[in-house]
Structure formats: C-alpha cells, structure tokens
Amino acid sequence: MVPTMSEQSRPLPMLLRLLGSSMVETIGSRSRPCILRRLALAPWLRLLVKKAETIGFFQVVNHGVPLELLELLKVAAHHFFGQPAEKKAMYLKEVSPSSMVKYGTSFVPEKEKALEWKDYVSMKFTNDADALEFWPNECKEVALEYIKASTKTVKKLLQALIGNLGVILDDSRLNALIVKTSLGNEEWIEIPPFHGALVINIGDTLQILNNGRYKSAEHGVLTTSVESRVSVPIFNSPLPWVNIGPLPELVACDEVARYREVVFEEYMKSFFSNSHDGKKSLDFAST
C-alpha cells in the first residue's frame, strides 16, 4: 500500500491504466460465510473496498497527517531537487555514501528503451537514528515526520481492508505487513487531485496477500513543459527476508491460491531486474 502526497498547486493529474481482463472475482459474487461481513460495512468502508477491488486507487481526507506537514514536505522536496546537479550526484547509486539513499533518473535505465522523465531520490527507512545520519539534510527531518504520521493511516487502512475479508490482524501480524477495473479495453483514466488528500494505491504485496481480491494497478503521472511536479510516495513493505503469499484464511475461503509464497527480497530483485511493463512483475509470484 502506497500513500502519496502530490503537488497540488497546479492540477497535474495522476493516470491509472485500466485492464480489460481480470482473473479476480468480486467478493460480492461469493456466498461463503467468510465474506458475509461485507453486509455490515459502514458506507465509507464500503466505498473504500469497492475502489480497492476495482481500480486499486482512492484518496483519503481527514487522514490525521497535518496539512502544514504536507506543505513543508513539498518545500523540502523542491529544495532538494533544486540543488546543482553535482550536489545531487553524490547520492547516485555507484557513489552514494549509504545504501539507504539512492538518486536516479529512471526505473531500470540499463533495461529500458525509453527512459522516464523524472528525477528521484529513494530513502530507505530502518530507524530514526540511521535516517537522521544518512538521509539528505535538505529533507530528512520533515520526511521522517511524514513517515511516522502516514504510517498510522496505512495501518488503519490495512486493518479495515483485510478485516473486510474476514481476517483479523493483530499488532504482530500487522507489523510484519508494514515492516485496471474490467472495462472491456485497456485504457488510461484521469484521477483529479484533491487538495490535502493522500492518494492511496494497493501495491503488489497487498494484492498477493489478499489473493488477488484488491488490485495493484499500473499508474503514472502527467507533467507539463513549464512547471515541475513533486510526488512523495511511501512504500510500506515487509522486511527483506519475510515470506509473502496469500493469507491462509483467504486461500481456504477461495479454494485456490492465486499466488505462491515467495521471499520478499527475491520478489523485489525480480521487480528491479526488468524494465517497467505494466503489472508483469506479479507474474513472478503467480501460480
């Protein structure tokens, strides 16, 4: 699950690719007892579940992350990317002083025929002390605060989404997880930004865990030739050595496992060893 704070000063929309075919039945079409909880959903959760099942994207407001923090985060991001190229280059993968920070310009440039038009800095979080020591000074403090605030929101959303499937997540189980709709044809649709909202999307790991009920959708963004755009996503992922696979309760309910159990680190190695091509990354774990 990926919460993203996007630049809102100009409506530069996010794009979502909708797939024309789906291997996943909707929960509402089932009649087994494990999904009867659906009948008692609150209206807001019913809407959230519908979006997670169909397009894998939704926006949340009243999320508990201070709007002032989001504005400071945008300022910090612009500050980092506004630096001279040689100063940012110190974080290039080949020379970065820490494996926790990587600066680059595309997804897998050595594999791609067409490079993405962006700059990015990736900052891995392990603990507060490491973040404050190794992350770039221009954005480390506000980014760390953003992680802490938004992670609370992600945990609540996970509990709601997985709880809807009849699976109870206690703290130990939840910490392990944290630590395109069928339209007949493939097409892109626009998701207009909403000021102050967090954009949430279902990631590959969550699609695997819920046995394909919630969708990890291909997505991208639009920019213009006259103005820069900033996004600040947080990728909430398992620890590298953790096995990921469909939750046993859901396999029992569905009577089929749509994904095999894999080590998360091996999944990510496969993910980054290939050029970006829709959602083919999920093939690595498919049965």
C-alpha positions in Angstrom: 0.0 0.0 0.0 1.5 3.3 -1.1 0.3 6.7 0.3 1.4 9.6 -1.9 1.4 13.3 -1.2 1.3 15.1 -4.6 2.0 18.7 -5.5 -1.4 20.4 -5.6 -0.6 24.0 -6.6 -1.5 23.1 -10.2 -3.9 20.2 -11.1 -1.4 17.8 -12.7 -3.4 14.6 -12.7 -2.4 11.0 -12.0 -3.2 8.5 -14.6 -4.4 5.0 -14.0 -4.3 2.2 -16.5 -7.5 0.0 -16.5 -7.1 -3.6 -17.6 -9.7 -5.1 -19.9 -9.5 -8.6 -18.3 -9.4 -9.7 -14.7 -8.7 -13.1 -13.1 -10.3 -11.9 -9.8 -14.0 -12.4 -8.9 -15.6 -9.7 -6.9 -16.2 -10.6 -3.2 -19.8 -9.7 -3.6 -20.3 -12.6 -6.0 -19.4 -15.2 -3.4 -21.7 -16.9 -0.9 -19.3 -18.4 1.5 -19.7 -17.3 5.2 -16.2 -15.7 5.4 -17.4 -12.8 3.3 -20.8 -12.1 5.0 -19.1 -9.4 7.0 -19.5 -7.3 3.8 -23.1 -6.8 4.7 -22.3 -4.8 7.8 -19.8 -2.4 6.3 -20.0 1.3 7.1 -20.7 3.5 4.0 -17.2 4.9 3.9 -15.6 1.4 4.1 -18.0 0.0 1.5 -16.7 2.7 -0.9 -13.1 2.1 0.0 -13.4 -1.6 -0.5 -15.1 -1.1 -3.9 -12.2 1.1 -5.1 -9.7 -1.3 -3.8 -11.4 -4.2 -5.7 -11.8 -2.4 -9.0 -9.1 0.3 -9.6 -6.8 -0.1 -6.6 -6.7 3.7 -6.0 -8.5 6.1 -3.7 -7.9 9.4 -2.0 -8.4 9.9 1.8 -9.1 13.1 3.7 -9.2 13.6 7.5 -6.2 11.2 7.5 -4.5 12.7 10.5 -1.4 13.9 8.7 -1.2 17.7 9.3 -1.7 19.8 6.1 1.1 22.0 7.3 3.4 19.0 7.3 2.5 18.2 3.7 3.3 21.7 2.6 6.7 21.6 4.4 7.3 18.3 2.7 6.7 19.8 -0.7 9.0 22.7 0.1 11.8 20.3 1.2 11.4 18.2 -1.9 11.7 21.2 -4.2 14.7 22.3 -2.2 16.5 19.0 -2.7 15.8 18.8 -6.5 16.6 22.5 -6.9 20.2 21.9 -5.9 23.0 21.9 -8.5 23.4 18.6 -10.3 26.8 17.9 -8.8 25.4 18.1 -5.3 22.6 15.6 -6.0 25.0 13.4 -7.9 26.7 12.4 -4.6 23.8 10.1 -4.0 24.0 8.3 -7.3 23.9 4.5 -6.8 27.5 4.0 -7.7 28.9 6.6 -5.2 26.3 7.2 -2.6 27.8 7.2 0.9 25.0 4.9 2.1 22.9 2.1 0.6 19.9 3.8 2.3 19.9 6.7 -0.2 19.9 6.5 -3.9 19.4 9.2 -6.5 18.5 8.5 -10.1 16.5 9.4 -13.2 14.6 6.3 -14.3 13.2 3.0 -13.3 15.8 0.5 -14.6 17.8 2.6 -17.1 20.1 -0.2 -18.2 17.0 -2.2 -19.3 14.6 0.5 -20.7 14.3 1.5 -24.3 12.6 4.8 -23.3 13.8 6.5 -20.0 11.3 8.0 -17.7 11.3 11.8 -17.5 12.0 12.4 -13.8 14.5 12.7 -11.0 14.0 10.8 -7.8 15.7 10.2 -4.5 14.9 7.0 -2.7 15.5 6.9 1.1 15.2 3.6 2.9 13.9 3.7 6.5 15.3 1.3 9.1 15.2 3.5 12.3 15.2 7.2 13.2 18.9 7.3 14.0 20.0 6.0 10.6 17.6 8.3 8.8 19.0 11.3 10.6 22.5 10.3 9.9 22.3 9.2 6.2 19.3 10.9 4.6 19.9 14.3 2.8 19.9 17.2 5.1 17.6 19.1 2.9 14.6 16.9 3.6 15.4 14.2 6.2 13.6 15.7 9.3 10.3 16.5 7.5 10.4 13.2 5.6 10.9 11.3 8.8 8.0 13.1 10.4 5.8 12.3 7.3 6.7 8.6 7.5 5.6 8.5 11.2 2.3 10.3 10.6 1.3 8.5 7.4 2.2 5.0 8.7 -0.6 5.3 11.3 -3.0 6.0 8.5 -1.7 3.0 6.5 -2.2 0.7 9.5 -5.8 1.8 9.9 -6.5 1.2 6.2 -4.9 -2.2 6.3 -6.9 -3.2 9.3 -10.1 -2.1 7.5 -9.3 -3.7 4.2 -8.1 -7.0 5.5 -10.7 -7.1 8.2 -13.4 -6.8 5.5 -12.1 -10.1 4.1 -12.7 -11.8 7.4 -9.1 -11.8 8.6 -8.1 -10.3 11.9 -4.7 -8.5 12.0 -3.2 -8.2 15.5 -0.2 -6.0 16.1 2.4 -8.7 15.4 0.8 -9.7 12.1 0.3 -6.1 11.0 3.9 -5.1 11.8 5.1 -7.9 9.5 3.0 -6.5 6.7 4.0 -2.9 7.3 7.8 -3.6 8.1 -7.1 -1.5 -14.3 -11.3 -2.3 -13.4 -12.8 -4.5 -16.2 -14.0 -2.2 -18.9 -13.5 -4.4 -22.0 -10.5 -2.5 -23.2 -7.2 -1.3 -21.8 -7.2 2.5 -21.3 -5.9 5.3 -19.1 -8.3 7.3 -16.9 -7.5 10.5 -15.1 -7.7 10.8 -11.3 -8.0 14.6 -10.5 -6.1 15.7 -7.4 -7.9 16.8 -4.3 -6.2 19.4 -2.1 -4.9 18.0 1.2 -5.8 14.4 0.4 -3.4 11.4 0.4 -3.6 9.2 -2.6 -3.5 5.5 -1.6 -2.9 2.7 -4.0 -2.8 -1.0 -3.5 0.7 -2.4 -4.1 1.8 -5.8 -5.4 2.5 -7.2 -1.9 -1.0 -6.4 -0.7 -2.5 -8.0 -3.9 -0.6 -11.1 -3.2 -1.5 -11.2 0.5 -5.2 -10.9 -0.3 -5.1 -13.5 -3.0 -5.9 -11.0 -5.8 -9.1 -9.5 -4.4 -7.7 -6.0 -4.2 -5.9 -4.7 -7.3 -2.4 -3.3 -7.7 -2.9 -1.1 -10.8 -0.4 0.3 -13.2 -0.2 4.1 -12.8 1.7 7.2 -13.9 1.6 11.0 -13.8 1.4 13.9 -16.2 3.6 16.9 -16.1 3.9 20.0 -18.3 6.8 21.6 -20.2 6.7 24.7 -17.9 6.4 23.5 -14.4 7.9 20.8 -12.2 5.8 18.3 -10.3 6.6 16.7 -7.0 5.3 13.4 -5.6 6.3 11.9 -2.2 5.3 8.2 -2.1 6.0 5.9 0.9 6.3 2.2 0.0 5.2 0.2 3.1 6.8 -3.2 2.6 7.7 -6.4 4.5 11.3 -7.0 5.7 13.5 -8.4 3.0 13.6 -12.0 4.5 9.9 -12.3 5.1 7.9 -14.8 3.1 4.9 -13.3 1.3 1.9 -15.2 0.0 -1.9 -15.3 0.2 -3.2 -15.3 3.7 -4.3 -18.9 4.6 -7.8 -17.8 5.7 -8.4 -16.4 2.2 -7.0 -19.4 0.4 -9.3 -21.6 2.4 -12.2 -19.3 1.5 -11.4 -19.0 -2.2 -10.4 -22.7 -2.5 -7.4 -21.7 -4.7 -4.1 -19.9 -4.1 -3.6 -17.4 -7.0 0.0 -16.7 -5.9 2.8 -18.8 -4.5 4.8 -18.0 -1.4 8.0 -16.1 -2.2 10.7 -14.3 -0.2 10.0 -10.6 -0.4 13.7 -9.8 -1.3 13.6 -12.3 -4.2 10.4 -10.7 -5.5 12.0 -7.2 -5.4 15.1 -8.5 -7.2 12.8 -9.7 -10.0 10.9 -6.5 -9.9 14.1 -4.3 -10.4 15.8 -6.7 -12.9 13.3 -6.0 -15.6 12.1 -2.8 -17.4 8.7 -1.5 -16.3 6.0 -3.3 -18.2 2.5 -2.9 -16.8 1.9 -5.4 -14.0 4.0 -8.2 -15.3 6.0 -8.0 -12.1 3.3 -10.1 -10.4 4.0 -13.0 -12.8 7.0 -13.8 -10.6 4.6 -14.9 -7.8 1.7 -16.2 -9.9 0.7 -19.9 -9.7 
